[in-house]
């Protein structure tokens, strides 16, 4: 989506890690479209780098907010009330213990299951509840999901459960806010090269399978996530809510690799050796 459009009003993007974050890609596109943008990061350690990113595009309202901590959420949303009305809101939090992403899902610990669901799903509902009073009718809320909500993937374990729960939460929140026409949607790209992906051990088969099976024969580009995110937060998406929007290069609608991608399948079979697989920056993928 290369179309350009102008936005006005205040938009909030929570959960920026660095320049590779999908949340940041959306925040940058919102700002370049003319919106006033408020950004949060999880910790003080991340703040200097996120501030540098903000300076490049004119985002100066940057706050630290750990979405797991009620006191941080209370303080941030109290501050956010000073910037109301909020036109659009992006939730960008997800986590599961990297040590438990591999192996069998049934061996997932109770503690990690609870934290995975709290960070990846409950924080979305918490954000929705808190931001709704700060929005006028017709506001927009967006979160980020991944196709492992629909089908199991190696080395993604509990995050697949969390994304499925998140998508259910999107539909429920859309119903809750429908009377005010506050739209709630999710964006689902392919595997991508993000900081979060570094926690995924051996991402190569997931990425290669996605590329080979997708109709375009590639993964989603960051600028595509940014453009679709801005679209779903704009008046151009009026009338749309409770949806998961797939920008996955046709992966979801493809039952097997197209014949034109046969060389990719052969290349994967020739290169990939599970017994010697390692995670590298070049092969890094993620949600």
TIZA-449126 format. One record per residue (C-alpha): x, y, z. Coordinates in pm, 1 decimal, always signed. Layout:
N
+----------+----------+----------+
:     east :    north :       up :
+----------+----------+----------+
:        X :        Y :        Z :
...
+----------+----------+----------+
This chain:
287
+----------+----------+----------+
:     east :    north :       up :
+----------+----------+----------+
:     +0.0 :     +0.0 :     +0.0 :
:   +190.5 :   +303.4 :   -129.5 :
:   -100.8 :   +546.4 :   -105.8 :
:    -46.7 :   +854.4 :   +104.3 :
:   -307.1 :  +1021.5 :   +322.1 :
:   -309.9 :  +1281.7 :   +594.5 :
:   -406.5 :  +1216.9 :   +955.0 :
:   -493.1 :  +1455.2 :  +1234.7 :
:   -539.2 :  +1404.2 :  +1605.7 :
:   -343.9 :  +1221.9 :  +1875.0 :
:   -241.1 :   +858.4 :  +1837.8 :
:    -78.2 :   +634.8 :  +2099.1 :
:   +161.5 :   +347.7 :  +2023.8 :
:   +256.8 :   +128.5 :  +2320.0 :
:   +538.4 :   -125.9 :  +2324.4 :
:   +820.8 :     +8.7 :  +2106.1 :
:  +1152.9 :   -175.4 :  +2146.5 :
:  +1367.6 :    -40.5 :  +1863.4 :
:  +1359.6 :    +56.1 :  +1496.2 :
:  +1271.1 :   -300.9 :  +1394.5 :
:   +958.3 :   -308.9 :  +1610.3 :
:   +636.4 :   -330.8 :  +1414.0 :
:   +491.7 :    -87.4 :  +1667.1 :
:   +762.2 :   +161.5 :  +1571.1 :
:   +700.5 :   +112.0 :  +1199.1 :
:   +337.9 :   +211.1 :  +1255.8 :
:   +428.9 :   +503.5 :  +1484.5 :
:   +669.0 :   +643.7 :  +1225.4 :
:   +410.9 :   +614.3 :   +945.7 :
:   +147.3 :   +787.1 :  +1162.0 :
:   +383.1 :  +1074.7 :  +1230.7 :
:   +482.6 :  +1110.3 :   +864.5 :
:   +110.6 :  +1122.6 :   +784.7 :
:    +71.3 :  +1430.8 :  +1004.1 :
:    -55.1 :  +1279.0 :  +1329.0 :
:    +57.3 :  +1373.3 :  +1678.1 :
:   +208.6 :  +1053.1 :  +1817.7 :
:   +272.7 :   +942.2 :  +2175.6 :
:   +500.0 :   +639.9 :  +2220.8 :
:   +584.8 :   +415.8 :  +2514.8 :
:   +867.1 :   +172.0 :  +2579.3 :
:   +888.3 :    -87.0 :  +2853.5 :
:  +1189.1 :    +28.5 :  +3055.7 :
:  +1433.6 :   +310.8 :  +3122.6 :
:  +1705.3 :   +108.1 :  +2947.7 :
:  +1512.9 :   +137.1 :  +2619.9 :
:  +1428.3 :   +505.1 :  +2656.3 :
:  +1745.9 :   +665.9 :  +2510.7 :
:  +1727.3 :   +465.4 :  +2189.2 :
:  +1352.6 :   +519.9 :  +2145.8 :
:  +1402.1 :   +892.3 :  +2204.0 :
:  +1659.5 :   +898.6 :  +1923.0 :
:  +1408.2 :   +732.6 :  +1692.8 :
:  +1146.4 :   +986.1 :  +1791.2 :
:  +1376.5 :  +1281.3 :  +1725.9 :
:  +1421.8 :  +1173.1 :  +1363.9 :
:  +1051.2 :  +1208.2 :  +1285.5 :
:   +939.3 :  +1465.6 :  +1540.4 :
:   +789.8 :  +1238.7 :  +1807.4 :
:   +871.5 :  +1402.7 :  +2139.7 :
:   +613.2 :  +1251.0 :  +2373.9 :
:   +783.9 :   +929.5 :  +2481.3 :
:   +707.9 :   +758.7 :  +2812.1 :
:   +823.0 :   +452.7 :  +3001.3 :
:   +536.2 :   +216.5 :  +3082.8 :
:   +566.9 :   -148.3 :  +3176.8 :
:   +225.0 :   -284.6 :  +3086.0 :
:   +261.3 :   -563.8 :  +3343.6 :
:   +271.6 :   -308.8 :  +3625.7 :
:    -57.3 :   -155.0 :  +3735.4 :
:   +117.7 :   +146.3 :  +3884.8 :
:   +287.0 :   +221.4 :  +3550.3 :
:    -43.5 :   +188.2 :  +3367.0 :
:   -221.3 :   +410.0 :  +3619.6 :
:    +42.5 :   +681.6 :  +3583.9 :
:    +60.9 :   +667.9 :  +3205.5 :
:   -311.7 :   +679.3 :  +3142.0 :
:   -349.5 :   +960.0 :  +3393.8 :
:    -97.6 :  +1154.1 :  +3183.9 :
:   -270.2 :  +1045.5 :  +2864.5 :
:   -592.4 :  +1205.6 :  +2983.6 :
:   -419.6 :  +1540.0 :  +2935.2 :
:   -390.3 :  +1462.0 :  +2563.8 :
:   -750.1 :  +1349.3 :  +2507.9 :
:   -929.7 :  +1289.4 :  +2284.8 :
:   -722.1 :   +996.8 :  +2157.8 :
:   -797.9 :   +925.6 :  +1791.6 :
:   -616.5 :   +592.5 :  +1766.2 :
:   -434.5 :   +342.3 :  +1984.7 :
:   -183.1 :    +64.4 :  +1907.9 :
:   -103.5 :   -223.0 :  +2145.5 :
:   +234.1 :   -383.8 :  +2073.2 :
:   +314.0 :   -610.4 :  +2368.6 :
:   +393.4 :   -982.8 :  +2354.4 :
:   +614.3 :  -1216.9 :  +2557.1 :
:   +680.6 :  -1580.2 :  +2637.0 :
:   +985.4 :  -1735.3 :  +2803.1 :
:  +1227.2 :  -1809.3 :  +2514.3 :
:  +1338.2 :  -2129.6 :  +2687.2 :
:   +984.5 :  -2266.3 :  +2658.6 :
:   +918.2 :  -2173.6 :  +2297.3 :
:  +1094.2 :  -2492.4 :  +2189.1 :
:  +1011.6 :  -2852.3 :  +2275.3 :
:   +654.9 :  -2961.4 :  +2346.9 :
:   +375.0 :  -2719.7 :  +2422.0 :
:   +228.6 :  -2961.7 :  +2677.0 :
:   +544.3 :  -2916.2 :  +2886.3 :
:   +486.7 :  -2541.3 :  +2922.2 :
:   +509.0 :  -2434.2 :  +3285.9 :
:   +210.9 :  -2284.2 :  +3464.1 :
:   +404.1 :  -1968.1 :  +3552.7 :
:   +510.0 :  -1906.6 :  +3194.2 :
:   +160.1 :  -1982.3 :  +3066.0 :
:    +14.5 :  -1720.2 :  +3299.4 :
:   +276.1 :  -1456.5 :  +3215.8 :
:   +250.2 :  -1523.7 :  +2842.3 :
:   -124.5 :  -1468.7 :  +2853.1 :
:   -100.3 :  -1163.1 :  +3078.7 :
:   +158.5 :   -981.4 :  +2866.6 :
:    +33.3 :  -1090.6 :  +2525.0 :
:   -342.7 :  -1078.7 :  +2579.8 :
:   -459.4 :   -930.9 :  +2910.8 :
:   -256.2 :   -612.5 :  +2861.9 :
:   -453.0 :   -554.9 :  +2540.9 :
:   -783.8 :   -574.3 :  +2727.7 :
:   -643.4 :   -354.1 :  +3003.7 :
:   -537.2 :    -94.4 :  +2747.5 :
:   -878.7 :   -106.0 :  +2579.4 :
:  -1056.6 :    -49.8 :  +2910.1 :
:   -832.9 :   +242.1 :  +3000.5 :
:   -824.1 :   +419.5 :  +2664.7 :
:  -1195.1 :   +393.7 :  +2583.2 :
:  -1301.3 :   +685.0 :  +2810.4 :
:  -1034.9 :   +900.2 :  +2641.4 :
:  -1176.0 :   +839.7 :  +2293.9 :
:  -1456.2 :  +1007.4 :  +2111.2 :
:  -1705.8 :   +795.4 :  +1917.5 :
:  -1538.1 :   +652.0 :  +1610.0 :
:  -1194.3 :   +593.9 :  +1767.5 :
:   -960.8 :   +318.2 :  +1645.5 :
:   -777.9 :    +45.9 :  +1840.6 :
:   -523.0 :   -189.0 :  +1681.4 :
:   -307.8 :   -478.8 :  +1795.6 :
:    -60.1 :   -714.6 :  +1627.0 :
:   -104.3 :  -1088.2 :  +1585.6 :
:    +45.4 :  -1377.0 :  +1385.3 :
:    -72.8 :  -1678.6 :  +1186.7 :
:    +35.7 :  -1925.4 :  +1455.6 :
:   -303.7 :  -1847.3 :  +1608.9 :
:   -454.9 :  -2062.9 :  +1333.3 :
:   -201.6 :  -2344.6 :  +1295.0 :
:    +72.4 :  -2485.7 :  +1516.2 :
:   +433.2 :  -2389.4 :  +1445.2 :
:   +758.1 :  -2533.2 :  +1576.5 :
:   +945.1 :  -2315.6 :  +1825.2 :
:   +648.1 :  -2083.6 :  +1885.1 :
:   +455.3 :  -2289.7 :  +2141.2 :
:   +275.3 :  -2069.1 :  +2395.8 :
:   +280.3 :  -1763.4 :  +2173.3 :
:    +43.0 :  -1940.5 :  +1934.9 :
:   -202.7 :  -1982.6 :  +2221.1 :
:   -158.9 :  -1619.9 :  +2321.5 :
:   -221.2 :  -1490.9 :  +1969.3 :
:   -537.7 :  -1701.6 :  +1939.9 :
:   -657.6 :  -1555.7 :  +2270.2 :
:   -563.8 :  -1206.3 :  +2153.8 :
:   -772.6 :  -1242.5 :  +1838.7 :
:  -1068.7 :  -1358.6 :  +2047.0 :
:  -1015.7 :  -1053.6 :  +2268.3 :
:  -1024.3 :   -828.7 :  +1960.1 :
:  -1365.1 :   -965.1 :  +1862.2 :
:  -1499.5 :   -930.6 :  +2216.4 :
:  -1369.8 :   -574.8 :  +2260.4 :
:  -1517.1 :   -481.4 :  +1921.9 :
:  -1855.0 :   -600.9 :  +2050.0 :
:  -1811.0 :   -410.2 :  +2377.5 :
:  -1728.9 :    -83.7 :  +2199.6 :
:  -1962.4 :   -124.3 :  +1902.6 :
:  -2225.5 :   +105.2 :  +2050.2 :
:  -1979.0 :   +392.9 :  +2027.7 :
:  -1840.6 :   +281.2 :  +1691.4 :
:  -1493.3 :   +247.5 :  +1838.2 :
:  -1327.0 :     +4.3 :  +1597.9 :
:  -1104.8 :   -275.2 :  +1729.6 :
:   -895.9 :   -472.3 :  +1481.4 :
:   -576.6 :   -678.9 :  +1455.7 :
:   -306.9 :   -686.2 :  +1191.0 :
:   -150.7 :  -1023.4 :  +1101.7 :
:   +169.8 :  -1011.2 :   +892.2 :
:   +402.9 :  -1299.7 :   +808.9 :
:   +709.1 :  -1394.5 :  +1004.9 :
:   +937.4 :  -1091.7 :  +1002.1 :
:  +1282.7 :   -981.6 :  +1109.3 :
:  +1211.7 :   -818.7 :  +1443.9 :
:  +1379.6 :   -793.9 :  +1781.7 :
:  +1117.3 :  -1022.6 :  +1933.2 :
:  +1217.3 :  -1292.0 :  +1686.2 :
:  +1557.7 :  -1327.6 :  +1846.4 :
:  +1391.3 :  -1525.9 :  +2121.3 :
:  +1283.5 :  -1787.4 :  +1865.6 :
:  +1532.7 :  -2072.5 :  +1845.8 :
:  +1592.4 :  -2206.7 :  +1496.8 :
:  +1355.3 :  -1977.8 :  +1302.1 :
:  +1484.6 :  -2092.3 :   +962.1 :
:  +1223.3 :  -2359.7 :   +880.7 :
:   +935.4 :  -2132.3 :   +983.0 :
:  +1058.3 :  -1848.2 :   +763.9 :
:  +1148.9 :  -2066.2 :   +468.4 :
:   +821.1 :  -2259.8 :   +481.1 :
:   +628.5 :  -1932.3 :   +491.6 :
:   +816.8 :  -1790.9 :   +194.8 :
:   +775.6 :  -2107.4 :    -10.7 :
:   +404.6 :  -2145.3 :    +67.1 :
:   +300.6 :  -1782.6 :    +30.5 :
:   +159.5 :  -1679.5 :   -304.5 :
:   +403.3 :  -1389.7 :   -334.8 :
:   +703.2 :  -1603.6 :   -236.4 :
:   +822.4 :  -1360.5 :    +28.1 :
:   +754.5 :  -1225.1 :   +374.6 :
:   +573.4 :   -901.5 :   +460.1 :
:   +774.3 :   -581.9 :   +427.5 :
:   +795.8 :   -343.8 :   +726.6 :
:   +655.0 :    -59.9 :   +519.1 :
:   +350.2 :   -274.0 :   +440.6 :
:   +281.9 :   -323.1 :   +810.8 :
:   +322.6 :    +51.1 :   +862.5 :
:    +85.8 :   +141.5 :   +578.3 :
:   -185.1 :   -105.4 :   +677.9 :
:   -153.2 :     +0.5 :  +1040.6 :
:   -204.2 :   +364.3 :   +949.0 :
:   -497.6 :   +268.8 :   +724.1 :
:   -673.2 :    +76.4 :  +1002.3 :
:   -627.0 :   +374.2 :  +1234.0 :
:   -761.7 :   +622.0 :   +979.6 :
:  -1114.6 :   +721.8 :   +874.5 :
:  -1055.6 :   +524.7 :   +553.6 :
:  -1129.7 :   +208.0 :   +753.0 :
:  -1461.8 :   +333.7 :   +892.3 :
:  -1724.9 :    +59.7 :   +905.1 :
:  -1469.9 :   -212.8 :   +983.3 :
:  -1430.0 :   -369.4 :  +1328.7 :
:  -1364.5 :   -702.9 :  +1498.9 :
:  -1140.0 :   -816.0 :  +1212.9 :
:   -801.2 :   -980.5 :  +1178.0 :
:   -647.2 :   -831.7 :   +864.1 :
:   -397.6 :  -1065.5 :   +699.2 :
:   -107.8 :   -904.8 :   +515.8 :
:    +71.7 :  -1237.1 :   +483.0 :
:   +152.5 :  -1239.2 :   +110.5 :
:   -118.9 :  -1498.5 :    +53.5 :
:    +10.4 :  -1757.2 :   +300.5 :
:   -324.7 :  -1815.4 :   +473.9 :
:   -503.9 :  -1891.5 :   +147.7 :
:   -231.7 :  -2122.0 :    +15.8 :
:   -259.9 :  -2492.1 :    +94.7 :
:    +77.4 :  -2586.3 :    -55.0 :
:   +373.5 :  -2416.4 :   -224.0 :
:   +292.9 :  -2296.4 :   -576.7 :
:   +480.2 :  -2486.3 :   -849.8 :
:   +680.5 :  -2173.8 :   -926.7 :
:   +828.8 :  -2200.8 :   -575.3 :
:   +947.5 :  -2560.1 :   -616.2 :
:  +1308.1 :  -2440.4 :   -616.4 :
:  +1255.6 :  -2285.6 :   -272.8 :
:  +1129.8 :  -2613.6 :   -131.7 :
:  +1424.6 :  -2798.9 :   -284.7 :
:  +1664.7 :  -2539.3 :   -152.6 :
:  +1522.3 :  -2570.7 :   +196.9 :
:  +1547.7 :  -2950.2 :   +188.1 :
:  +1907.2 :  -2921.1 :    +79.7 :
:  +2017.1 :  -2658.8 :   +327.3 :
:  +1822.5 :  -2723.9 :   +644.0 :
:  +1962.8 :  -2976.1 :   +888.6 :
:  +1763.8 :  -2973.6 :  +1214.9 :
:  +2047.1 :  -3137.5 :  +1409.4 :
:  +2286.3 :  -2851.4 :  +1334.8 :
:  +2046.0 :  -2557.5 :  +1312.3 :
:  +2142.0 :  -2235.3 :  +1484.4 :
:  +1981.9 :  -1898.6 :  +1522.9 :
:  +2154.4 :  -1619.3 :  +1333.5 :
:  +2076.8 :  -1255.4 :  +1273.4 :
:  +2039.9 :  -1323.4 :   +902.1 :
:  +1774.8 :  -1588.8 :   +959.8 :
:  +1591.6 :  -1410.4 :  +1236.9 :
:  +1215.3 :  -1398.4 :  +1198.7 :
:   +929.4 :  -1309.2 :  +1424.5 :
:   +578.5 :  -1186.1 :  +1460.9 :
+----------+----------+----------+
